[in-house]
Amino acid sequence: MTTARPPEEILLGFARALRAAGVDVTADRERTYLTAVAMVGLEDQAGAYAAGRATLCGSPSDLERFDLVYAAWFGAQRPAAARRAPNRPPATMADLRDDESRGDGVDDPDGEDVRARASATEVLRRKDIASMSARERATMTRMFSTLRPRPPRRRTSRMTGAGRGRVDARRTMRDMLRRQGEPGAIRWRERSERPRRVVVLLDVSGSMSAYADALLRLAHVWCRGPGQVEVFTIGTRLTHVTTALHQLDSDRALVAAGNTIPDWSGGTRLAHGLKAFLDRWGRRGMARGAVVVLVSDGWERDQPEALAEQMRRLHALAHHVVWANPHRGHPSYQPVQQGIVAALPYVDSFVAGHSMAAFAELLEVVEHA
């Protein structure tokens, strides 16, 4: 007999897939969604569909994304019953229940297929990019549009008006003078915030060739997002590819970047590339106070002491140094490469970089750095 997954697990998975698609699904909305579906009943697909739209969507722009994710997750379009006859239960929602709750005691191969399609997106998000087939890579390419990078913020020395903070004595006194000395509301001020620069250094050497295309697509998403982002590639030399990645179309941006990079899938000279970056751009201010993201597996042709020295210089200039390693996401991984061992003392965040889920976590780490 086929064993179905618990209904709440599938419903929560759908809510998280919706969050990955760009809808602001909070923990409170997830709990409200589960309560609403429990009230209408799993057998009423139209009611469960309407409950999801009412509890998980926060604006009209979320409704279209909801329908797309709903179709991909449950293997069905918007239920016709939601448009015409709310009391007519379609059969597809019954697949969320286990066999005993259906009461027929018969295997349901179609339901198993629906469940397989429902979890395919989440499985692909967590799959190692290096092990993907060509078809899976094509699907993954479309998933980059769901990433929403947000720049880290920094406080400036400039003060602006606010609803709380420090007392703004000058504005308060000016208001009192305009009222001819009559007391009034106290004015407040606080430091304003500005986006902090993000610098991305991508290792495009031969050992990173399985991830290079996906990493450049991630860098393209970063460049097209808010804030100031600069992108460099490191192989046997350093290449500035920010201008190429600012094209609107991702495929054209990757072609332009590929034409710019002279050492694609070559050797690895991280220390040499970092030194070139720090000597030419870092000391001029690009790395000063920035969040620097280095994506590499840590294999190094030069001596590890040279890499340690350049990482020390980088750490002294940057606000936060993030190292994303594709092998970091494997359970058996140990940071034993000489390059990683030399660099780790000067790394603030050491994260994985092998899947779409890891890319989303990397964006969060940078946002809160």
ROSE-714650 format. One record per residue (C-alpha): x, y, z. Coordinates in pm, whole numbers, padded with zeros to 5 digits, always signed. Layout:
N
XYZ...
***
This chain:
369
+00000+00000+00000+00131+00345-00087+00232+00556+00215+00148+00926+00176+00331+01206+00346+00151+01393+00629-00082+01663+00490+00076+01936+00704+00420+01853+00561+00294+01900+00204+00106+02220+00291+00412+02368+00466+00627+02268+00172+00389+02456-00059+00407+02765+00165+00788+02758+00157+00793+02711-00221+00568+03017-00241+00817+03209-00026+01100+03101-00258+00897+03240-00550+00903+03588-00396+00582+03597-00187+00635+03728+00167+00509+03420+00355+00578+03462+00726+00554+03201+01002+00223+03357+01118+00079+03323+00769+00187+02958+00757+00005+02884+01084-00305+03071+00967-00296+02877+00640-00286+02540+00818-00574+02645+01046-00784+02765+00752-00730+02444+00553-00817+02237+00858-01145+02431+00892-01256+02390+00530-01132+02031+00508-00881+01866+00276-01157+01713+00064-01271+02060-00045-00998+02157-00290-01170+02480-00391-01199+02585-00030-00837+02498+00044-00729+02689-00266-00926+02996-00156-00790+02963+00198-00434+02968+00063-00495+03281-00145-00658+03455+00151-00391+03370+00410-00064+03349+00216-00100+03640-00031-00043+03994+00094-00106+04196-00223-00271+04159-00566+00073+04106-00723+00110+03785-00517-00198+03619-00667-00040+03535-01003+00266+03382-00834+00034+03186-00605-00145+03029-00904+00184+02939-01076+00333+02776-00764+00001+02605-00687-00003+02446-01033+00360+02331-01001+00324+02202-00644-00011+02021-00660+00007+01932-01030-00318+02113-01111-00437+02449-01239-00664+02678-01041-00962+02458-00947-01269+02523-01156-01478+02482-00843-01315+02797-00704-01467+02990-00994-01810+02830-01027-01923+02566-00777-01752+02588-00435-01926+02272-00311-01789+02042-00586-01473+01870-00456-01219+01775-00725-01014+01461-00675-00663+01607-00677-00676+01762-00330-00764+01421-00185-00405+01319-00257-00301+01524+00046-00468+01272+00273-00329+00935+00369-00483+00607+00251-00677+00540+00572-00850+00879+00561-00963+00801+00202-01114+00478+00332-01079+00284+00007-00769+00082+00093-00654+00090-00270-00322+00214-00398-00339+00543-00586-00064+00562-00849-00191+00896-00977-00169+01042-00627+00188+00920-00593+00272+01097-00920+00116+01419-00789+00322+01397-00473+00638+01336-00676+00572+01645-00887+00487+01843-00574+00829+01780-00420+01031+01807-00743+01089+02181-00709+01217+02154-00353+01440+01858-00443+01589+02052-00735+01652+02356-00513+01867+02144-00281+02041+01929-00543+02411+01978-00609+02448+02171-00934+02746+01957-01038+02526+01644-01044+02236+01793-01244+02137+01672-01588+02101+01910-01882+01723+01917-01835+01755+01992-01465+02002+02273-01539+01751+02427-01781+01485+02418-01510+01729+02559-01255+01806+02851-01488+01445+02964-01465+01460+02943-01085+01712+03228-01064+01424+03472-01121+01292+03376-00775+01604+03509-00599+01559+03852-00443+01894+03999-00333+01882+04289-00089+02190+04500-00016+02335+04515+00335+02285+04849+00510+02525+05079+00690+02460+05376+00915+02594+05712+00806+02702+06009+01017+02420+06221+00873+02115+06266+01096+01759+06273+00963+01419+06332+01119+01256+06030+01280+00975+05926+01510+01222+05827+01782+01592+05841+01865+01776+06150+01986+01607+06480+02064+01649+06724+01775+01688+07038+01986+01735+07274+01690+01415+07171+01509+01224+07163+01838+01332+07522+01921+01251+07645+01570+00900+07504+01601+00856+07677+01939+00970+08011+01793+00717+07977+01511+00451+07927+01778+00582+08234+01967+00721+08029+02254+00425+07797+02301+00542+07438+02380+00465+07165+02130+00574+06825+02009+00939+06727+02056+01132+06659+01737+01354+06352+01709+01640+06245+01482+01853+05939+01410+02131+05834+01180+02027+05756+00824+02114+05433+00644+02266+05369+00303+02329+05048+00107+02668+04893+00167+02874+04796-00138+02900+04425-00223+03209+04287-00404+03184+03935-00552+03500+03740-00643+03423+03424-00843+03670+03140-00893+03634+03027-01259+03924+02779-01259+03900+02422-01387+03802+02277-01048+03502+02514-01037+03387+02460-01397+03077+02261-01294+02950+02562-01095+03086+02854-01302+02775+02903-01520+02539+02904-01220+02768+03137-01024+02773+03388-01308+02393+03374-01323+02386+03441-00949+02622+03736-01002+02391+03863-01279+02095+03854-01037+02307+04046-00787+02403+04310-01045+02041+04355-01157+01922+04398-00798+01935+04706-00575+02256+04845-00434+02608+04873-00572+02763+04540-00672+03101+04478-00833+03192+04136-00978+03537+03995-01057+03650+03652-01173+03969+03485-01055+04155+03207-01235+04512+03263-01336+04435+03635-01351+04178+03888-01230+03897+04008-01462+03638+04281-01395+03304+04162-01543+03051+04399-01383+02977+04586-01706+02909+04264-01898+02668+04139-01630+02460+04457-01629+02275+04347-01943+01905+04278-01890+01897+03932-02052+02084+03673-01845+02195+03460-02142+02342+03760-02324+02508+03873-02003+02676+03532-01963+02796+03536-02324+02940+03886-02276+03109+03780-01952+03248+03467-02119+03397+03678-02398+03557+03901-02134+03712+03623-01922+04043+03504-02078+04122+03226-01827+03797+03028-01811+03850+02675-01670+04224+02733-01630+04446+02713-01325+04387+02861-00980+04593+03150-00841+04375+03293-00566+04657+03476-00389+04772+03638-00715+04414+03742-00802+04343+03882-00456+04667+04079-00459+04578+04228-00799+04234+04324-00670+04365+04481-00349+04649+04670-00521+04436+04810-00805+04084+04844-00661+04083+04757-00292+04300+05036-00157+04118+05290-00374+03808+05222-00167+03612+04950-00345+03673+04696-00070+03686+04947+00216+03379+04894+00433+03225+04655+00177+03087+04304+00210+03326+04087+00006+03201+03748-00117+03464+03499-00234+03325+03189-00407+03587+02916-00446+03664+02556-00356+03997+02662-00203+04235+02482-00439+04543+02702-00478+04849+02676-00704+05052+02933-00505+05187+02886-00154+04914+02896+00116+05115+03156+00310+05069+03399+00019+04691+03344+00024+04683+03397+00402+04865+03731+00363+04620+03857+00098+04320+03741+00303+04463+03930+00600+04481+04249+00388+04129+04193+00260+03989+04135+00608+04150+04458+00731+03975+04660+00458+03634+04492+00430+03342+04518+00668+03258+04147+00634+03425+03864+00439+03209+03573+00320+03359+03257+00169+03114+03033-00019+03250+02686-00097+03050+02442-00317+03184+02148-00115+03073+02304+00215+02721+02169+00165+02830+01803+00159+02788+01625+00496+03132+01463+00476+03319+01781+00384+03617+01884+00595+03810+02209+00528+04148+02045+00484+04271+02208+00161+04576+02423+00224+04411+02730+00075+04100+02698+00296+04307+02632+00608+04517+02943+00540+04217+03166+00465+03966+03064+00734+04114+03279+01016+04027+03586+00806+03675+03474+00701+03371+03602+00892+03115+03365+00734+03194+03026+00577+02887+02899+00388+02787+02648+00120+02753+02735-00247+02645+02417-00427+02268+02456-00487+01986+02704-00537+01893+02673-00170+02254+02750-00077+02248+03056-00306+01935+03184-00130+02104+03136+00210+02415+03315+00079+02202+03615-00019+02056+03624+00332+02402+03610+00491+02515+03905+00276+02197+04102+00349+02249+04075+00725+02628+04114+00723
***
